[in-house]
Amino acid sequence: SNVITLTLDGAQAVGTDYTAANLAIGVGEIEDASPAANQNAAISGASITDGANPVLLSSVTSSPTTIVFTFSEDISYVTSDASFLSTISATGLNTTGASVSDPAGASSVITLTLDGAQAISADYSAANLAIGANEVEDVSAGTLSNAAISGASITDGIAPTLLSAVTTSTTTIVFTFSEDISYVTSDASFLSTISATG
């Protein structure tokens, strides 16, 4: 074969938009298969070009009407924002009346803004996000687009908020939050932070 594949340690991984114009390889490191076993000359100033497609790194809710998609490199739409939007699906997600931001080749982030009537719950998550193939492309190569995305996760990035605090008796106050909750440390720790006039 005339191919050598360099596999980097995970800690040394490069981005999907990695390029370089100063690749160097030492003299006499490889040889051909001929009887003469010809060895390579020193290589310097060679190029490493971008051949990696953009991939979806995360999908996180940031409000009941906002989901943030982060890709592995700066991207732009292959066709249009409307085309990208039309391919998004996940359980419990209704994109009717929604819009998406335009990364315009200067960002790796696309923000999906849902119509208020289609807002998701504060604890919304999904494990079957799908986005169609060839909807976004990188800007370093300009021709490499995403593969079809399926089975991706949308994670809950919305912090619980206090909806109400209501007295129900002379010795009871009920706090209601925006989603199911648990104590981070303990009930005693939570109790020690509560204050109000009187």
C-alpha positions as a Markdown table, in Angstrom:
| # | Residue | x | y | z |
|---|---|---|---|---|
| 1 | Ser | 0.0 | 0.0 | 0.0 |
| 2 | Asn | 1.1 | 3.6 | -0.5 |
| 3 | Val | -0.9 | 4.8 | 2.5 |
| 4 | Ile | 0.2 | 5.4 | 6.1 |
| 5 | Thr | -2.5 | 6.3 | 8.6 |
| 6 | Leu | -1.4 | 8.3 | 11.7 |
| 7 | Thr | -3.7 | 7.7 | 14.6 |
| 8 | Leu | -3.3 | 10.4 | 17.3 |
| 9 | Asp | -3.7 | 9.8 | 21.0 |
| 10 | Gly | -7.1 | 11.1 | 22.1 |
| 11 | Ala | -5.5 | 13.8 | 24.2 |
| 12 | Gln | -3.7 | 15.1 | 21.1 |
| 13 | Ala | -6.7 | 15.0 | 18.8 |
| 14 | Val | -7.1 | 17.8 | 16.2 |
| 15 | Gly | -10.3 | 19.5 | 15.2 |
| 16 | Thr | -12.3 | 18.5 | 12.2 |
| 17 | Asp | -11.1 | 21.7 | 10.5 |
| 18 | Tyr | -7.4 | 21.1 | 11.2 |
| 19 | Thr | -5.0 | 22.2 | 8.4 |
| 20 | Ala | -1.3 | 22.9 | 8.3 |
| 21 | Ala | 1.2 | 24.2 | 5.8 |
| 22 | Asn | 4.5 | 23.1 | 7.4 |
| 23 | Leu | 4.3 | 19.3 | 7.5 |
| 24 | Ala | 7.8 | 17.8 | 7.8 |
| 25 | Ile | 9.0 | 14.2 | 7.6 |
| 26 | Gly | 12.6 | 13.1 | 8.0 |
| 27 | Val | 14.8 | 11.7 | 5.3 |
| 28 | Gly | 15.1 | 8.0 | 4.9 |
| 29 | Glu | 12.0 | 7.1 | 6.9 |
| 30 | Ile | 10.1 | 5.1 | 4.2 |
| 31 | Glu | 11.2 | 3.1 | 1.2 |
| 32 | Asp | 9.5 | 1.8 | -1.9 |
| 33 | Ala | 8.9 | -1.9 | -2.7 |
| 34 | Ser | 11.4 | -2.0 | -5.7 |
| 35 | Pro | 14.6 | -4.0 | -5.5 |
| 36 | Ala | 16.4 | -0.7 | -5.1 |
| 37 | Ala | 14.5 | 0.1 | -1.9 |
| 38 | Asn | 14.5 | 3.8 | -2.7 |
| 39 | Gln | 14.1 | 5.9 | 0.4 |
| 40 | Asn | 12.3 | 9.2 | 0.7 |
| 41 | Ala | 14.0 | 12.6 | 0.6 |
| 42 | Ala | 13.4 | 15.0 | 3.5 |
| 43 | Ile | 9.9 | 16.5 | 3.3 |
| 44 | Ser | 9.2 | 20.0 | 4.5 |
| 45 | Gly | 6.6 | 22.6 | 3.9 |
| 46 | Ala | 4.0 | 20.1 | 2.8 |
| 47 | Ser | 0.3 | 20.6 | 3.4 |
| 48 | Ile | -2.2 | 18.8 | 5.6 |
| 49 | Thr | -5.7 | 19.6 | 4.2 |
| 50 | Asp | -9.1 | 19.4 | 5.8 |
| 51 | Gly | -10.8 | 16.1 | 4.9 |
| 52 | Ala | -13.0 | 15.7 | 7.9 |
| 53 | Asn | -16.7 | 16.4 | 7.8 |
| 54 | Pro | -18.3 | 18.5 | 10.5 |
| 55 | Val | -20.0 | 16.5 | 13.2 |
| 56 | Leu | -22.6 | 17.4 | 15.9 |
| 57 | Leu | -20.9 | 17.7 | 19.3 |
| 58 | Ser | -23.9 | 18.6 | 21.5 |
| 59 | Ser | -27.6 | 19.6 | 21.5 |
| 60 | Val | -28.6 | 21.4 | 24.7 |
| 61 | Thr | -31.7 | 23.1 | 25.8 |
| 62 | Ser | -31.1 | 26.6 | 27.2 |
| 63 | Ser | -34.8 | 27.7 | 27.7 |
| 64 | Pro | -38.2 | 26.2 | 27.0 |
| 65 | Thr | -38.0 | 27.7 | 23.5 |
| 66 | Thr | -34.3 | 27.4 | 22.7 |
| 67 | Ile | -32.0 | 24.4 | 21.8 |
| 68 | Val | -28.4 | 25.1 | 20.9 |
| 69 | Phe | -26.6 | 22.8 | 18.4 |
| 70 | Thr | -22.8 | 22.8 | 18.5 |
| 71 | Phe | -20.8 | 21.4 | 15.7 |
| 72 | Ser | -17.1 | 20.5 | 15.6 |
| 73 | Glu | -16.1 | 23.4 | 13.4 |
| 74 | Asp | -17.4 | 26.7 | 11.9 |
| 75 | Ile | -20.2 | 25.9 | 9.4 |
| 76 | Ser | -22.6 | 27.4 | 7.0 |
| 77 | Tyr | -25.8 | 26.0 | 5.5 |
| 78 | Val | -25.5 | 23.9 | 2.3 |
| 79 | Thr | -28.9 | 25.0 | 1.0 |
| 80 | Ser | -30.7 | 27.2 | 3.5 |
| 81 | Asp | -31.8 | 27.5 | 7.1 |
| 82 | Ala | -35.3 | 26.4 | 6.1 |
| 83 | Ser | -33.9 | 23.2 | 4.6 |
| 84 | Phe | -31.9 | 22.5 | 7.8 |
| 85 | Leu | -34.9 | 23.2 | 10.0 |
| 86 | Ser | -37.2 | 20.9 | 7.9 |
| 87 | Thr | -35.0 | 17.9 | 8.7 |
| 88 | Ile | -34.9 | 18.3 | 12.5 |
| 89 | Ser | -36.9 | 15.7 | 14.5 |
| 90 | Ala | -37.0 | 14.3 | 18.0 |
| 91 | Thr | -39.7 | 12.9 | 20.3 |
| 92 | Gly | -41.8 | 15.7 | 21.8 |
| 93 | Leu | -40.2 | 18.4 | 19.6 |
| 94 | Asn | -42.5 | 20.4 | 17.3 |
| 95 | Thr | -40.7 | 22.8 | 15.0 |
| 96 | Thr | -43.8 | 24.3 | 13.5 |
| 97 | Gly | -43.2 | 28.0 | 13.4 |
| 98 | Ala | -39.6 | 27.6 | 14.6 |
| 99 | Ser | -36.5 | 29.4 | 13.2 |
| 100 | Val | -32.8 | 28.7 | 13.3 |
| 101 | Ser | -29.9 | 31.1 | 13.5 |
| 102 | Asp | -27.4 | 31.5 | 10.6 |
| 103 | Pro | -23.8 | 30.6 | 11.5 |
| 104 | Ala | -22.8 | 32.2 | 8.2 |
| 105 | Gly | -19.4 | 30.4 | 8.2 |
| 106 | Ala | -18.3 | 32.3 | 11.3 |
| 107 | Ser | -19.7 | 30.0 | 14.1 |
| 108 | Ser | -20.0 | 26.4 | 15.0 |
| 109 | Val | -23.3 | 27.0 | 16.7 |
| 110 | Ile | -26.9 | 26.9 | 15.4 |
| 111 | Thr | -29.7 | 28.0 | 17.8 |
| 112 | Leu | -33.2 | 26.6 | 17.2 |
| 113 | Thr | -35.9 | 28.9 | 18.5 |
| 114 | Leu | -39.3 | 27.3 | 19.0 |
| 115 | Asp | -42.6 | 29.1 | 18.6 |
| 116 | Gly | -44.0 | 29.8 | 22.0 |
| 117 | Ala | -46.9 | 27.6 | 21.4 |
| 118 | Gln | -44.5 | 24.7 | 20.9 |
| 119 | Ala | -42.4 | 25.3 | 24.0 |
| 120 | Ile | -40.8 | 22.3 | 25.6 |
| 121 | Ser | -40.8 | 21.5 | 29.3 |
| 122 | Ala | -38.0 | 22.8 | 31.6 |
| 123 | Asp | -36.7 | 19.2 | 32.0 |
| 124 | Tyr | -37.0 | 18.2 | 28.3 |
| 125 | Ser | -34.5 | 15.8 | 26.8 |
| 126 | Ala | -34.5 | 13.3 | 24.0 |
| 127 | Ala | -32.3 | 10.4 | 22.8 |
| 128 | Asn | -33.5 | 10.3 | 19.2 |
| 129 | Leu | -32.5 | 13.6 | 17.6 |
| 130 | Ala | -32.3 | 13.4 | 13.8 |
| 131 | Ile | -30.9 | 15.9 | 11.4 |
| 132 | Gly | -30.7 | 15.3 | 7.6 |
| 133 | Ala | -27.4 | 14.7 | 5.7 |
| 134 | Asn | -25.7 | 17.5 | 3.7 |
| 135 | Glu | -27.4 | 20.3 | 5.6 |
| 136 | Val | -24.3 | 22.1 | 6.9 |
| 137 | Glu | -20.8 | 22.3 | 5.5 |
| 138 | Asp | -17.4 | 23.3 | 6.8 |
| 139 | Val | -15.9 | 26.6 | 5.8 |
| 140 | Ser | -12.2 | 25.6 | 5.8 |
| 141 | Ala | -12.7 | 23.1 | 2.9 |
| 142 | Gly | -16.1 | 24.4 | 1.8 |
| 143 | Thr | -17.2 | 21.1 | 0.4 |
| 144 | Leu | -17.4 | 18.8 | 3.3 |
| 145 | Ser | -20.9 | 18.4 | 4.7 |
| 146 | Asn | -22.5 | 16.5 | 7.6 |
| 147 | Ala | -23.5 | 12.9 | 7.5 |
| 148 | Ala | -27.1 | 12.1 | 8.5 |
| 149 | Ile | -27.5 | 12.4 | 12.2 |
| 150 | Ser | -29.7 | 10.0 | 14.1 |
| 151 | Gly | -30.0 | 8.8 | 17.7 |
| 152 | Ala | -28.3 | 11.9 | 19.0 |
| 153 | Ser | -29.2 | 13.3 | 22.4 |
| 154 | Ile | -30.8 | 16.6 | 23.4 |
| 155 | Thr | -29.7 | 17.2 | 26.9 |
| 156 | Asp | -31.4 | 19.4 | 29.6 |
| 157 | Gly | -29.5 | 22.6 | 30.0 |
| 158 | Ile | -32.2 | 24.5 | 31.8 |
| 159 | Ala | -31.7 | 25.2 | 35.5 |
| 160 | Pro | -34.8 | 24.7 | 37.8 |
| 161 | Thr | -36.5 | 28.0 | 38.7 |
| 162 | Leu | -38.8 | 28.9 | 41.6 |
| 163 | Leu | -42.4 | 29.1 | 40.3 |
| 164 | Ser | -44.1 | 29.9 | 43.6 |
| 165 | Ala | -43.7 | 30.0 | 47.4 |
| 166 | Val | -47.1 | 29.7 | 49.2 |
| 167 | Thr | -48.1 | 29.5 | 52.8 |
| 168 | Thr | -50.6 | 26.6 | 53.4 |
| 169 | Ser | -50.7 | 27.0 | 57.1 |
| 170 | Thr | -49.1 | 29.1 | 59.9 |
| 171 | Thr | -46.2 | 26.6 | 59.9 |
| 172 | Thr | -45.9 | 25.5 | 56.3 |
| 173 | Ile | -44.6 | 27.2 | 53.1 |
| 174 | Val | -44.7 | 25.2 | 49.9 |
| 175 | Phe | -42.0 | 25.9 | 47.3 |
| 176 | Thr | -42.8 | 24.8 | 43.7 |
| 177 | Phe | -40.1 | 24.6 | 41.1 |
| 178 | Ser | -40.2 | 24.4 | 37.3 |
| 179 | Glu | -39.2 | 20.8 | 37.2 |
| 180 | Asp | -38.6 | 17.7 | 39.3 |
| 181 | Ile | -35.7 | 18.4 | 41.7 |
| 182 | Ser | -33.4 | 16.9 | 44.4 |
| 183 | Tyr | -31.1 | 18.5 | 46.9 |
| 184 | Val | -27.5 | 19.0 | 45.8 |
| 185 | Thr | -26.1 | 18.5 | 49.3 |
| 186 | Ser | -28.9 | 18.1 | 51.8 |
| 187 | Asp | -32.2 | 19.5 | 53.1 |
| 188 | Ala | -30.2 | 21.1 | 55.9 |
| 189 | Ser | -28.0 | 22.9 | 53.5 |
| 190 | Phe | -31.1 | 24.1 | 51.5 |
| 191 | Leu | -32.8 | 25.2 | 54.7 |
| 192 | Ser | -29.7 | 27.2 | 55.8 |
| 193 | Thr | -29.9 | 29.4 | 52.7 |
| 194 | Ile | -33.6 | 30.4 | 53.0 |
| 195 | Ser | -34.4 | 34.0 | 54.2 |
| 196 | Ala | -37.2 | 36.4 | 54.0 |
| 197 | Thr | -38.5 | 39.4 | 56.0 |
| 198 | Gly | -40.0 | 38.3 | 59.3 |
